[in-house]
């Protein structure tokens, strides 16, 4: 019934800086923007992936370890799939992107790079070795160290 995730809504420190970063790194383009109750917002799109971003510089950011330490539910990270490994490596080099966890992590069927956007959201950039997600029935329970 569901073909894919349509979009995520994210509060960000700075709408323009965030939109420009996602454009340089992932090719996102602003497809809609406006004000809602005085708050600047925009929809950015790359391929079928969309993010709706709301500017809230007054908000404090909490993710990852902060969520665990405070025993709070929230967004740990989200993932974007890249299909051109050579281009992704070129972007990482050109933009001098800092990759967390010591660099690329090789999973059984994919390779992931964990990076942060200007607000601090962690993004798992995934390259599937076969071009699309594959999961083996016998591998449904996997110990993860990330």
N, CA, C and O atoms as CSV, one atom per row, in Angstrom:
chain,resi,resn,atom,element,x,y,z
A,1,UNK,N,N,0.814,-1.186,0.000
A,1,UNK,CA,C,0.000,0.000,0.000
A,1,UNK,C,C,0.870,1.268,0.000
A,1,UNK,O,O,0.536,2.233,-0.687
A,2,UNK,N,N,1.962,1.285,0.745
A,2,UNK,CA,C,2.857,2.447,0.765
A,2,UNK,C,C,4.017,2.176,-0.196
A,2,UNK,O,O,4.652,1.123,-0.133
A,3,UNK,N,N,4.285,3.129,-1.078
A,3,UNK,CA,C,5.380,2.921,-2.025
A,3,UNK,C,C,6.690,3.518,-1.522
A,3,UNK,O,O,7.762,2.992,-1.819
A,4,UNK,N,N,6.617,4.608,-0.766
A,4,UNK,CA,C,7.816,5.224,-0.208
A,4,UNK,C,C,7.404,6.308,0.775
A,4,UNK,O,O,6.247,6.727,0.806
A,5,UNK,N,N,8.357,6.755,1.571
A,5,UNK,CA,C,8.133,7.874,2.479
A,5,UNK,C,C,7.992,9.137,1.636
A,5,UNK,O,O,8.829,9.402,0.773
A,6,UNK,N,N,6.955,9.906,1.874
A,6,UNK,CA,C,6.705,11.095,1.067
A,6,UNK,C,C,7.605,12.252,1.471
A,6,UNK,O,O,8.280,12.824,0.614
A,7,UNK,N,N,7.636,12.618,2.761
A,7,UNK,CA,C,8.490,13.717,3.203
A,7,UNK,C,C,8.658,13.692,4.717
A,7,UNK,O,O,7.911,13.020,5.428
A,8,UNK,N,N,9.648,14.432,5.193
A,8,UNK,CA,C,9.847,14.665,6.614
A,8,UNK,C,C,9.709,16.158,6.857
A,8,UNK,O,O,10.109,16.961,6.015
A,9,UNK,N,N,9.145,16.542,8.004
A,9,UNK,CA,C,9.121,17.940,8.430
A,9,UNK,C,C,10.217,18.125,9.464
A,9,UNK,O,O,10.286,17.388,10.447
A,10,UNK,N,N,11.071,19.111,9.237
A,10,UNK,CA,C,12.186,19.367,10.136
A,10,UNK,C,C,12.212,20.841,10.521
A,10,UNK,O,O,12.047,21.712,9.667
A,11,UNK,N,N,12.420,21.122,11.805
A,11,UNK,CA,C,12.678,22.505,12.202
A,11,UNK,C,C,14.176,22.725,12.029
A,11,UNK,O,O,14.980,21.868,12.397
A,12,UNK,N,N,14.548,23.861,11.474
A,12,UNK,CA,C,15.954,24.150,11.188
A,12,UNK,C,C,16.325,25.523,11.726
A,12,UNK,O,O,15.461,26.373,11.944
A,13,UNK,N,N,17.630,25.731,11.938
A,13,UNK,CA,C,18.115,27.023,12.445
A,13,UNK,C,C,17.909,28.129,11.421
A,13,UNK,O,O,17.454,29.223,11.756
A,14,UNK,N,N,18.254,27.830,10.155
A,14,UNK,CA,C,18.230,28.844,9.112
A,14,UNK,C,C,17.751,28.207,7.811
A,14,UNK,O,O,18.415,27.331,7.256
A,15,UNK,N,N,16.605,28.651,7.336
A,15,UNK,CA,C,15.992,28.066,6.137
A,15,UNK,C,C,16.889,28.174,4.909
A,15,UNK,O,O,17.118,27.175,4.228
A,16,UNK,N,N,17.401,29.371,4.613
A,16,UNK,CA,C,18.204,29.575,3.405
A,16,UNK,C,C,19.511,28.783,3.457
A,16,UNK,O,O,19.882,28.135,2.478
A,17,UNK,N,N,20.208,28.830,4.593
A,17,UNK,CA,C,21.459,28.079,4.731
A,17,UNK,C,C,21.214,26.581,4.556
A,17,UNK,O,O,21.985,25.892,3.888
A,18,UNK,N,N,20.134,26.086,5.162
A,18,UNK,CA,C,19.802,24.663,5.070
A,18,UNK,C,C,19.468,24.272,3.635
A,18,UNK,O,O,19.961,23.261,3.135
A,19,UNK,N,N,18.627,25.072,2.967
A,19,UNK,CA,C,18.242,24.763,1.582
A,19,UNK,C,C,19.466,24.751,0.671
A,19,UNK,O,O,19.594,23.880,-0.191
A,20,UNK,N,N,20.367,25.721,0.863
A,20,UNK,CA,C,21.576,25.775,0.028
A,20,UNK,C,C,22.488,24.575,0.300
A,20,UNK,O,O,23.076,24.024,-0.631
A,21,UNK,N,N,22.609,24.169,1.562
A,21,UNK,CA,C,23.443,23.015,1.908
A,21,UNK,C,C,22.883,21.753,1.246
A,21,UNK,O,O,23.633,21.005,0.619
A,22,UNK,N,N,21.574,21.506,1.377
A,22,UNK,CA,C,20.978,20.316,0.765
A,22,UNK,C,C,21.086,20.361,-0.760
A,22,UNK,O,O,21.179,19.312,-1.398
A,23,UNK,N,N,21.075,21.549,-1.350
A,23,UNK,CA,C,21.256,21.649,-2.798
A,23,UNK,C,C,22.684,21.256,-3.177
A,23,UNK,O,O,22.880,20.443,-4.079
A,24,UNK,N,N,23.683,21.826,-2.495
A,24,UNK,CA,C,25.090,21.523,-2.821
A,24,UNK,C,C,25.425,20.055,-2.590
A,24,UNK,O,O,26.138,19.447,-3.388
A,25,UNK,N,N,24.919,19.490,-1.513
A,25,UNK,CA,C,25.305,18.136,-1.134
A,25,UNK,C,C,24.483,17.074,-1.860
A,25,UNK,O,O,25.034,16.080,-2.332
A,26,UNK,N,N,23.171,17.279,-1.951
A,26,UNK,CA,C,22.291,16.226,-2.480
A,26,UNK,C,C,21.466,16.628,-3.699
A,26,UNK,O,O,20.691,15.817,-4.205
A,27,UNK,N,N,21.613,17.852,-4.177
A,27,UNK,CA,C,20.855,18.266,-5.358
A,27,UNK,C,C,19.407,18.642,-5.089
A,27,UNK,O,O,18.609,18.684,-6.025
A,28,UNK,N,N,19.043,18.916,-3.842
A,28,UNK,CA,C,17.682,19.346,-3.533
A,28,UNK,C,C,17.436,20.743,-4.098
A,28,UNK,O,O,18.345,21.572,-4.137
A,29,UNK,N,N,16.216,20.998,-4.529
A,29,UNK,CA,C,15.796,22.311,-5.010
A,29,UNK,C,C,14.575,22.745,-4.220
A,29,UNK,O,O,13.749,21.915,-3.842
A,30,UNK,N,N,14.457,24.050,-3.968
A,30,UNK,CA,C,13.252,24.570,-3.319
A,30,UNK,C,C,12.121,24.516,-4.332
A,30,UNK,O,O,12.234,25.082,-5.420
A,31,UNK,N,N,11.032,23.842,-3.984
A,31,UNK,CA,C,9.886,23.738,-4.889
A,31,UNK,C,C,8.676,24.509,-4.380
A,31,UNK,O,O,7.710,24.726,-5.110
A,32,UNK,N,N,8.743,24.922,-3.108
A,32,UNK,CA,C,7.648,25.705,-2.536
A,32,UNK,C,C,8.173,26.382,-1.274
A,32,UNK,O,O,8.970,25.797,-0.540
A,33,UNK,N,N,7.731,27.603,-1.021
A,33,UNK,CA,C,8.097,28.260,0.230
A,33,UNK,C,C,7.060,29.291,0.589
A,33,UNK,O,O,6.281,29.738,-0.253
A,34,UNK,N,N,7.063,29.663,1.857
A,34,UNK,CA,C,6.091,30.646,2.316
A,34,UNK,C,C,6.263,30.934,3.786
A,34,UNK,O,O,7.308,30.654,4.373
A,35,UNK,N,N,5.207,31.508,4.383
A,35,UNK,CA,C,5.167,31.802,5.808
A,35,UNK,C,C,3.958,31.097,6.408
A,35,UNK,O,O,2.882,31.065,5.811
A,36,UNK,N,N,4.151,30.538,7.591
A,36,UNK,CA,C,3.033,29.945,8.325
A,36,UNK,C,C,3.110,30.485,9.746
A,36,UNK,O,O,4.041,30.179,10.491
A,37,UNK,N,N,2.113,31.298,10.110
A,37,UNK,CA,C,2.104,31.955,11.418
A,37,UNK,C,C,3.405,32.730,11.645
A,37,UNK,O,O,3.954,32.727,12.747
A,38,UNK,N,N,3.887,33.389,10.599
A,38,UNK,CA,C,5.095,34.189,10.683
A,38,UNK,C,C,6.396,33.409,10.578
A,38,UNK,O,O,7.473,34.000,10.644
A,39,UNK,N,N,6.315,32.099,10.416
A,39,UNK,CA,C,7.506,31.239,10.355
A,39,UNK,C,C,7.817,30.897,8.891
A,39,UNK,O,O,6.968,30.345,8.191
A,40,UNK,N,N,9.039,31.225,8.424
A,40,UNK,CA,C,9.427,30.830,7.067
A,40,UNK,C,C,9.523,29.306,6.952
A,40,UNK,O,O,10.056,28.638,7.838
A,41,UNK,N,N,9.005,28.777,5.862
A,41,UNK,CA,C,9.078,27.336,5.604
A,41,UNK,C,C,9.320,27.121,4.123
A,41,UNK,O,O,9.103,28.014,3.303
A,42,UNK,N,N,9.773,25.925,3.797
A,42,UNK,CA,C,9.964,25.568,2.399
A,42,UNK,C,C,9.939,24.067,2.218
A,42,UNK,O,O,10.206,23.304,3.147
A,43,UNK,N,N,9.617,23.661,1.016
A,43,UNK,CA,C,9.698,22.251,0.640
A,43,UNK,C,C,10.871,22.146,-0.319
A,43,UNK,O,O,10.937,22.857,-1.322
A,44,UNK,N,N,11.807,21.238,0.006
A,44,UNK,CA,C,12.931,20.988,-0.890
A,44,UNK,C,C,12.808,19.561,-1.404
A,44,UNK,O,O,12.350,18.668,-0.690
A,45,UNK,N,N,13.224,19.356,-2.658
A,45,UNK,CA,C,12.986,18.071,-3.327
A,45,UNK,C,C,14.199,17.674,-4.155
A,45,UNK,O,O,14.819,18.501,-4.824
A,46,UNK,N,N,14.520,16.384,-4.091
A,46,UNK,CA,C,15.537,15.789,-4.955
A,46,UNK,C,C,15.029,14.409,-5.337
A,46,UNK,O,O,14.853,13.551,-4.473
A,47,UNK,N,N,14.792,14.188,-6.623
A,47,UNK,CA,C,14.174,12.921,-7.029
A,47,UNK,C,C,12.810,12.813,-6.371
A,47,UNK,O,O,12.003,13.739,-6.459
A,48,UNK,N,N,12.542,11.684,-5.710
A,48,UNK,CA,C,11.277,11.502,-5.000
A,48,UNK,C,C,11.374,11.905,-3.531
A,48,UNK,O,O,10.371,11.859,-2.818
A,49,UNK,N,N,12.555,12.295,-3.068
A,49,UNK,CA,C,12.751,12.651,-1.664
A,49,UNK,C,C,12.384,14.114,-1.434
A,49,UNK,O,O,12.815,15.004,-2.167
A,50,UNK,N,N,11.576,14.341,-0.396
A,50,UNK,CA,C,11.201,15.706,-0.047
A,50,UNK,C,C,11.393,15.941,1.445
A,50,UNK,O,O,11.159,15.055,2.267
A,51,UNK,N,N,11.825,17.157,1.776
A,51,UNK,CA,C,11.909,17.608,3.154
A,51,UNK,C,C,11.153,18.916,3.244
A,51,UNK,O,O,11.319,19.792,2.395
A,52,UNK,N,N,10.327,19.057,4.260
A,52,UNK,CA,C,9.649,20.316,4.530
A,52,UNK,C,C,10.386,20.921,5.717
A,52,UNK,O,O,10.419,20.337,6.800
A,53,UNK,N,N,10.976,22.091,5.510
A,53,UNK,CA,C,11.812,22.691,6.549
A,53,UNK,C,C,11.173,23.982,7.061
A,53,UNK,O,O,10.706,24.813,6.282
A,54,UNK,N,N,11.163,24.129,8.374
A,54,UNK,CA,C,10.593,25.279,9.058
A,54,UNK,C,C,11.696,25.977,9.835
A,54,UNK,O,O,12.395,25.337,10.620
A,55,UNK,N,N,11.863,27.276,9.631
A,55,UNK,CA,C,12.929,28.013,10.305
A,55,UNK,C,C,12.531,28.365,11.739
A,55,UNK,O,O,11.551,29.072,11.973
A,56,UNK,N,N,13.309,27.856,12.687
A,56,UNK,CA,C,13.112,28.155,14.106
A,56,UNK,C,C,14.472,28.333,14.772
A,56,UNK,O,O,14.939,27.423,15.457
A,57,UNK,N,N,15.125,29.496,14.584
A,57,UNK,CA,C,16.439,29.704,15.187
A,57,UNK,C,C,16.390,29.728,16.713
A,57,UNK,O,O,17.409,29.531,17.374
A,58,UNK,N,N,15.209,29.968,17.266
A,58,UNK,CA,C,15.077,30.047,18.726
A,58,UNK,C,C,14.999,28.673,19.393
A,58,UNK,O,O,15.100,28.580,20.617
A,59,UNK,N,N,14.822,27.610,18.613
A,59,UNK,CA,C,14.740,26.259,19.179
A,59,UNK,C,C,16.132,25.744,19.513
A,59,UNK,O,O,17.105,26.086,18.842
A,60,UNK,N,N,16.222,24.923,20.548
A,60,UNK,CA,C,17.478,24.217,20.824
A,60,UNK,C,C,17.387,22.857,20.132
A,60,UNK,O,O,16.298,22.311,19.958
A,61,UNK,N,N,18.529,22.324,19.746
A,61,UNK,CA,C,18.569,21.069,18.991
A,61,UNK,C,C,18.884,19.910,19.922
A,61,UNK,O,O,19.776,20.000,20.765
A,62,UNK,N,N,18.137,18.814,19.760
A,62,UNK,CA,C,18.395,17.620,20.541
A,62,UNK,C,C,18.287,16.411,19.611
A,62,UNK,O,O,17.289,16.237,18.911
A,63,UNK,N,N,19.331,15.583,19.618
A,63,UNK,CA,C,19.324,14.370,18.793
A,63,UNK,C,C,20.355,13.400,19.333
A,63,UNK,O,O,21.111,13.725,20.249
A,64,UNK,N,N,20.381,12.214,18.763
A,64,UNK,CA,C,21.403,11.221,19.064
A,64,UNK,C,C,21.586,10.958,20.543
A,64,UNK,O,O,20.655,10.520,21.220
A,65,UNK,N,N,22.792,11.225,21.056
A,65,UNK,CA,C,23.128,10.957,22.456
A,65,UNK,C,C,22.245,11.746,23.417
A,65,UNK,O,O,21.915,11.258,24.497
A,66,UNK,N,N,21.854,12.986,23.024
A,66,UNK,CA,C,20.986,13.783,23.894
A,66,UNK,C,C,19.657,13.077,24.130
A,66,UNK,O,O,19.139,13.087,25.247
A,67,UNK,N,N,19.101,12.462,23.082
A,67,UNK,CA,C,17.836,11.749,23.222
A,67,UNK,C,C,17.980,10.590,24.203
A,67,UNK,O,O,17.131,10.393,25.072
A,68,UNK,N,N,19.049,9.833,24.059
A,68,UNK,CA,C,19.278,8.682,24.926
A,68,UNK,C,C,19.533,9.127,26.369
A,68,UNK,O,O,18.980,8.557,27.309
A,69,UNK,N,N,20.362,10.133,26.530
A,69,UNK,CA,C,20.707,10.620,27.865
A,69,UNK,C,C,19.468,11.151,28.589
A,69,UNK,O,O,19.309,10.931,29.790
A,70,UNK,N,N,18.606,11.839,27.871
A,70,UNK,CA,C,17.396,12.417,28.486
A,70,UNK,C,C,16.209,11.459,28.462
A,70,UNK,O,O,15.122,11.781,28.941
A,71,UNK,N,N,16.441,10.269,27.890
A,71,UNK,CA,C,15.373,9.265,27.747
A,71,UNK,C,C,14.147,9.896,27.068
A,71,UNK,O,O,13.022,9.837,27.564
A,72,UNK,N,N,14.428,10.499,25.911
A,72,UNK,CA,C,13.420,11.209,25.139
A,72,UNK,C,C,13.283,10.573,23.758
A,72,UNK,O,O,14.280,10.211,23.133
A,73,UNK,N,N,12.068,10.441,23.295
A,73,UNK,CA,C,11.855,9.976,21.919
A,73,UNK,C,C,12.150,11.126,20.967
A,73,UNK,O,O,11.953,12.290,21.315
A,74,UNK,N,N,12.610,10.807,19.795
A,74,UNK,CA,C,12.883,11.834,18.798
A,74,UNK,C,C,13.537,11.195,17.589
A,74,UNK,O,O,13.607,9.971,17.481
A,75,UNK,N,N,14.004,12.014,16.701
A,75,UNK,CA,C,14.626,11.543,15.474
A,75,UNK,C,C,16.118,11.332,15.699
A,75,UNK,O,O,16.850,12.290,15.949
A,76,UNK,N,N,16.570,10.089,15.611
A,76,UNK,CA,C,17.989,9.785,15.754
A,76,UNK,C,C,18.718,10.183,14.467
A,76,UNK,O,O,19.712,10.908,14.509
A,77,UNK,N,N,18.222,9.710,13.341
A,77,UNK,CA,C,18.734,10.113,12.032
A,77,UNK,C,C,17.731,9.711,10.974
A,77,UNK,O,O,16.809,8.940,11.241
A,78,UNK,N,N,17.909,10.232,9.774
A,78,UNK,CA,C,17.142,9.759,8.631
A,78,UNK,C,C,18.135,9.428,7.541
A,78,UNK,O,O,19.285,9.864,7.586
A,79,UNK,N,N,17.695,8.656,6.559
A,79,UNK,CA,C,18.614,8.177,5.527
A,79,UNK,C,C,18.184,8.663,4.151
A,79,UNK,O,O,16.997,8.742,3.834
A,80,UNK,N,N,19.190,8.985,3.346
A,80,UNK,CA,C,18.991,9.318,1.940
A,80,UNK,C,C,19.821,8.343,1.113
A,80,UNK,O,O,20.992,8.096,1.404
A,81,UNK,N,N,19.200,7.803,0.089
A,81,UNK,CA,C,19.881,6.830,-0.773
A,81,UNK,C,C,20.556,7.540,-1.935
A,81,UNK,O,O,19.931,8.344,-2.627
A,82,UNK,N,N,21.840,7.241,-2.150
A,82,UNK,CA,C,22.546,7.729,-3.330
A,82,UNK,C,C,22.719,6.565,-4.298
A,82,UNK,O,O,22.889,5.417,-3.888
A,83,UNK,N,N,22.671,6.881,-5.585
A,83,UNK,CA,C,22.785,5.829,-6.597
A,83,UNK,C,C,24.074,5.913,-7.401
A,83,UNK,O,O,24.415,4.986,-8.134
A,84,UNK,N,N,24.790,7.027,-7.261
A,84,UNK,CA,C,26.038,7.211,-7.992
A,84,UNK,C,C,27.167,7.365,-6.973
A,84,UNK,O,O,27.391,8.454,-6.444
A,85,UNK,N,N,27.869,6.279,-6.707
A,85,UNK,CA,C,28.922,6.264,-5.690
A,85,UNK,C,C,30.056,7.219,-6.033
A,85,UNK,O,O,30.568,7.917,-5.158
A,86,UNK,N,N,30.448,7.255,-7.296
A,86,UNK,CA,C,31.534,8.134,-7.728
A,86,UNK,C,C,31.165,9.600,-7.475
A,86,UNK,O,O,31.986,10.371,-6.978
A,87,UNK,N,N,29.951,9.976,-7.810
A,87,UNK,CA,C,29.486,11.351,-7.601
A,87,UNK,C,C,29.427,11.679,-6.109
A,87,UNK,O,O,29.837,12.766,-5.703
A,88,UNK,N,N,28.922,10.750,-5.284
A,88,UNK,CA,C,28.848,10.985,-3.845
A,88,UNK,C,C,30.246,11.213,-3.263
A,88,UNK,O,O,30.443,12.126,-2.460
A,89,UNK,N,N,31.207,10.395,-3.661
A,89,UNK,CA,C,32.578,10.563,-3.160
A,89,UNK,C,C,33.153,11.903,-3.618
A,89,UNK,O,O,33.897,12.543,-2.875
A,90,UNK,N,N,32.817,12.325,-4.819
A,90,UNK,CA,C,33.266,13.612,-5.340
A,90,UNK,C,C,32.674,14.766,-4.518
A,90,UNK,O,O,33.374,15.726,-4.197
A,91,UNK,N,N,31.396,14.667,-4.186
A,91,UNK,CA,C,30.736,15.692,-3.372
A,91,UNK,C,C,31.376,15.752,-1.986
A,91,UNK,O,O,31.639,16.841,-1.475
A,92,UNK,N,N,31.629,14.600,-1.377
A,92,UNK,CA,C,32.247,14.579,-0.048
A,92,UNK,C,C,33.607,15.280,-0.077
A,92,UNK,O,O,33.946,16.039,0.831
A,93,UNK,N,N,34.375,15.016,-1.130
A,93,UNK,CA,C,35.701,15.637,-1.248
A,93,UNK,C,C,35.579,17.138,-1.520
A,93,UNK,O,O,36.242,17.943,-0.866
A,94,UNK,N,N,34.749,17.506,-2.465
A,94,UNK,CA,C,34.571,18.917,-2.840
A,94,UNK,C,C,34.088,19.760,-1.667
A,94,UNK,O,O,34.560,20.879,-1.470
A,95,UNK,N,N,33.153,19.230,-0.892
A,95,UNK,CA,C,32.544,19.965,0.217
A,95,UNK,C,C,33.249,19.730,1.547
A,95,UNK,O,O,32.867,20.302,2.568
A,96,UNK,N,N,34.295,18.874,1.533
A,96,UNK,CA,C,35.040,18.551,2.750
A,96,UNK,C,C,34.087,18.100,3.867
A,96,UNK,O,O,34.138,18.609,4.987
A,97,UNK,N,N,33.235,17.153,3.544
A,97,UNK,CA,C,32.208,16.687,4.471
A,97,UNK,C,C,32.822,15.815,5.555
A,97,UNK,O,O,33.561,14.872,5.274
A,98,UNK,N,N,32.498,16.149,6.802
A,98,UNK,CA,C,32.949,15.368,7.947
A,98,UNK,C,C,32.011,14.161,8.087
A,98,UNK,O,O,30.791,14.313,8.154
A,99,UNK,N,N,32.600,12.970,8.130
A,99,UNK,CA,C,31.830,11.735,8.271
A,99,UNK,C,C,32.037,11.205,9.689
A,99,UNK,O,O,33.171,11.064,10.147
A,100,UNK,N,N,30.941,10.916,10.376
A,100,UNK,CA,C,30.996,10.409,11.748
A,100,UNK,C,C,31.398,8.938,11.777
A,100,UNK,O,O,31.454,8.278,10.740
A,101,UNK,N,N,31.675,8.437,12.973
A,101,UNK,CA,C,31.975,7.025,13.242
A,101,UNK,C,C,33.220,6.523,12.524
A,101,UNK,O,O,33.335,5.328,12.252
A,102,UNK,N,N,34.150,7.416,12.213
A,102,UNK,CA,C,35.405,6.996,11.621
A,102,UNK,C,C,35.368,6.760,10.121
A,102,UNK,O,O,36.328,6.229,9.562
A,103,UNK,N,N,34.288,7.138,9.457
A,103,UNK,CA,C,34.209,6.986,8.001
A,103,UNK,C,C,33.089,6.058,7.567
A,103,UNK,O,O,32.161,5.783,8.328
A,104,UNK,N,N,33.187,5.583,6.342
A,104,UNK,CA,C,32.153,4.723,5.765
A,104,UNK,C,C,32.001,3.446,6.590
A,104,UNK,O,O,32.981,2.870,7.063
A,105,UNK,N,N,30.756,3.023,6.749
A,105,UNK,CA,C,30.459,1.767,7.448
A,105,UNK,C,C,29.922,0.788,6.419
A,105,UNK,O,O,28.938,1.063,5.732
A,106,UNK,N,N,30.576,-0.351,6.323
A,106,UNK,CA,C,30.176,-1.385,5.359
A,106,UNK,C,C,29.209,-2.337,6.040
A,106,UNK,O,O,29.574,-3.043,6.980
A,107,UNK,N,N,27.983,-2.352,5.563
A,107,UNK,CA,C,26.993,-3.314,6.011
A,107,UNK,C,C,27.023,-4.476,5.016
A,107,UNK,O,O,27.762,-4.429,4.032
A,108,UNK,N,N,26.242,-5.494,5.261
A,108,UNK,CA,C,26.256,-6.669,4.374
A,108,UNK,C,C,25.889,-6.300,2.930
A,108,UNK,O,O,26.543,-6.753,1.990
A,109,UNK,N,N,24.850,-5.484,2.752
A,109,UNK,CA,C,24.347,-5.172,1.410
A,109,UNK,C,C,24.460,-3.703,1.024
A,109,UNK,O,O,23.993,-3.298,-0.041
A,110,UNK,N,N,25.082,-2.905,1.893
A,110,UNK,CA,C,25.166,-1.469,1.619
A,110,UNK,C,C,26.384,-0.873,2.317
A,110,UNK,O,O,27.030,-1.514,3.147
A,111,UNK,N,N,26.673,0.362,1.956
A,111,UNK,CA,C,27.687,1.151,2.632
A,111,UNK,C,C,27.014,2.450,3.044
A,111,UNK,O,O,26.242,3.031,2.282
A,112,UNK,N,N,27.317,2.905,4.273
A,112,UNK,CA,C,26.690,4.117,4.809
A,112,UNK,C,C,27.733,5.104,5.302
A,112,UNK,O,O,28.771,4.729,5.848
A,113,UNK,N,N,27.425,6.375,5.094
A,113,UNK,CA,C,28.211,7.484,5.624
A,113,UNK,C,C,27.246,8.297,6.466
A,113,UNK,O,O,26.142,8.608,6.019
A,114,UNK,N,N,27.648,8.643,7.675
A,114,UNK,CA,C,26.792,9.415,8.567
A,114,UNK,C,C,27.341,10.843,8.631
A,114,UNK,O,O,28.470,11.067,9.068
A,115,UNK,N,N,26.523,11.803,8.189
A,115,UNK,CA,C,26.925,13.202,8.118
A,115,UNK,C,C,25.867,14.052,8.825
A,115,UNK,O,O,24.760,13.583,9.089
A,116,UNK,N,N,26.215,15.302,9.126
A,116,UNK,CA,C,25.267,16.198,9.787
A,116,UNK,C,C,25.005,17.424,8.941
A,116,UNK,O,O,25.915,17.983,8.329
A,117,UNK,N,N,23.727,17.841,8.914
A,117,UNK,CA,C,23.372,19.054,8.186
A,117,UNK,C,C,23.660,20.277,9.069
A,117,UNK,O,O,24.082,20.108,10.213
A,118,UNK,N,N,23.445,21.503,8.571
A,118,UNK,CA,C,23.793,22.707,9.341
A,118,UNK,C,C,23.079,22.836,10.691
A,118,UNK,O,O,23.623,23.449,11.610
A,119,UNK,N,N,21.880,22.276,10.829
A,119,UNK,CA,C,21.174,22.341,12.108
A,119,UNK,C,C,21.717,21.296,13.070
A,119,UNK,O,O,21.687,21.495,14.285
A,120,UNK,N,N,22.213,20.180,12.536
A,120,UNK,CA,C,22.742,19.107,13.370
A,120,UNK,C,C,22.098,17.758,13.124
A,120,UNK,O,O,22.525,16.761,13.707
A,121,UNK,N,N,21.066,17.698,12.260
A,121,UNK,CA,C,20.438,16.415,11.974
A,121,UNK,C,C,21.457,15.449,11.390
A,121,UNK,O,O,22.223,15.804,10.494
A,122,UNK,N,N,21.457,14.227,11.905
A,122,UNK,CA,C,22.335,13.201,11.353
A,122,UNK,C,C,21.621,12.553,10.169
A,122,UNK,O,O,20.452,12.178,10.255
A,123,UNK,N,N,22.345,12.434,9.078
A,123,UNK,CA,C,21.815,11.838,7.859
A,123,UNK,C,C,22.682,10.637,7.521
A,123,UNK,O,O,23.901,10.753,7.393
A,124,UNK,N,N,22.046,9.491,7.378
A,124,UNK,CA,C,22.750,8.304,6.896
A,124,UNK,C,C,22.645,8.330,5.378
A,124,UNK,O,O,21.550,8.236,4.823
A,125,UNK,N,N,23.764,8.455,4.723
A,125,UNK,CA,C,23.791,8.426,3.258
A,125,UNK,C,C,24.099,6.982,2.872
A,125,UNK,O,O,25.167,6.459,3.192
A,126,UNK,N,N,23.155,6.343,2.184
A,126,UNK,CA,C,23.242,4.912,1.905
A,126,UNK,C,C,23.469,4.654,0.422
A,126,UNK,O,O,22.802,5.229,-0.438
A,127,UNK,N,N,24.422,3.780,0.147
A,127,UNK,CA,C,24.617,3.267,-1.209
A,127,UNK,C,C,24.385,1.768,-1.147
A,127,UNK,O,O,25.158,1.044,-0.519
A,128,UNK,N,N,23.320,1.293,-1.798
A,128,UNK,CA,C,23.016,-0.141,-1.839
A,128,UNK,C,C,23.855,-0.783,-2.938
A,128,UNK,O,O,23.822,-0.343,-4.088
A,129,UNK,N,N,24.595,-1.808,-2.588
A,129,UNK,CA,C,25.514,-2.443,-3.534
A,129,UNK,C,C,24.815,-2.982,-4.772
A,129,UNK,O,O,25.407,-3.011,-5.851
A,130,UNK,N,N,23.562,-3.410,-4.633
A,130,UNK,CA,C,22.819,-3.938,-5.777
A,130,UNK,C,C,21.882,-2.898,-6.391
A,130,UNK,O,O,21.133,-3.207,-7.318
A,131,UNK,N,N,21.924,-1.669,-5.878
A,131,UNK,CA,C,21.075,-0.607,-6.416
A,131,UNK,C,C,19.773,-0.416,-5.661
A,131,UNK,O,O,19.164,0.651,-5.741
A,132,UNK,N,N,19.334,-1.433,-4.929
A,132,UNK,CA,C,18.101,-1.311,-4.155
A,132,UNK,C,C,18.220,-2.154,-2.884
A,132,UNK,O,O,19.040,-3.070,-2.816
A,133,UNK,N,N,17.406,-1.843,-1.886
A,133,UNK,CA,C,17.497,-2.573,-0.616
A,133,UNK,C,C,17.270,-4.069,-0.770
A,133,UNK,O,O,16.357,-4.512,-1.466
A,134,UNK,N,N,18.128,-4.834,-0.100
A,134,UNK,CA,C,18.021,-6.293,-0.072
A,134,UNK,C,C,18.188,-6.734,1.373
A,134,UNK,O,O,19.101,-6.284,2.066
A,135,UNK,N,N,17.322,-7.597,1.817
A,135,UNK,CA,C,17.431,-8.170,3.146
A,135,UNK,C,C,17.223,-9.663,3.037
A,135,UNK,O,O,16.235,-10.120,2.462
A,136,UNK,N,N,18.161,-10.431,3.594
A,136,UNK,CA,C,18.040,-11.882,3.598
A,136,UNK,C,C,17.169,-12.298,4.770
A,136,UNK,O,O,17.270,-11.737,5.861
A,137,UNK,N,N,16.304,-13.296,4.536
A,137,UNK,CA,C,15.394,-13.772,5.577
A,137,UNK,C,C,16.160,-14.198,6.818
A,137,UNK,O,O,15.730,-13.891,7.930
A,138,UNK,N,N,17.285,-14.898,6.665
A,138,UNK,CA,C,18.059,-15.367,7.818
A,138,UNK,C,C,18.816,-14.253,8.534
A,138,UNK,O,O,19.352,-14.474,9.619
A,139,UNK,N,N,18.868,-13.069,7.948
A,139,UNK,CA,C,19.607,-11.957,8.554
A,139,UNK,C,C,18.696,-10.919,9.197
A,139,UNK,O,O,19.098,-9.764,9.339
A,140,UNK,N,N,17.496,-11.291,9.584
A,140,UNK,CA,C,16.552,-10.298,10.122
A,140,UNK,C,C,16.971,-9.754,11.475
A,140,UNK,O,O,16.612,-8.628,11.819
A,141,UNK,N,N,17.722,-10.525,12.253
A,141,UNK,CA,C,18.210,-10.032,13.530
A,141,UNK,C,C,19.711,-9.864,13.430
A,141,UNK,O,O,20.452,-10.840,13.313
A,142,UNK,N,N,20.157,-8.611,13.478
A,142,UNK,CA,C,21.556,-8.290,13.299
A,142,UNK,C,C,22.015,-7.425,14.472
A,142,UNK,O,O,21.337,-6.472,14.855
A,143,UNK,N,N,23.170,-7.765,15.037
A,143,UNK,CA,C,23.763,-6.938,16.087
A,143,UNK,C,C,24.410,-5.727,15.435
A,143,UNK,O,O,25.245,-5.876,14.544
A,144,UNK,N,N,24.031,-4.522,15.873
A,144,UNK,CA,C,24.563,-3.292,15.284
A,144,UNK,C,C,25.413,-2.577,16.307
A,144,UNK,O,O,25.056,-2.502,17.483
A,145,UNK,N,N,26.527,-2.056,15.863
A,145,UNK,CA,C,27.430,-1.332,16.759
A,145,UNK,C,C,27.473,0.157,16.487
A,145,UNK,O,O,28.282,0.861,17.090
A,146,UNK,N,N,26.632,0.659,15.604
A,146,UNK,CA,C,26.631,2.095,15.260
A,146,UNK,C,C,25.652,2.814,16.146
A,146,UNK,O,O,25.491,4.029,16.029
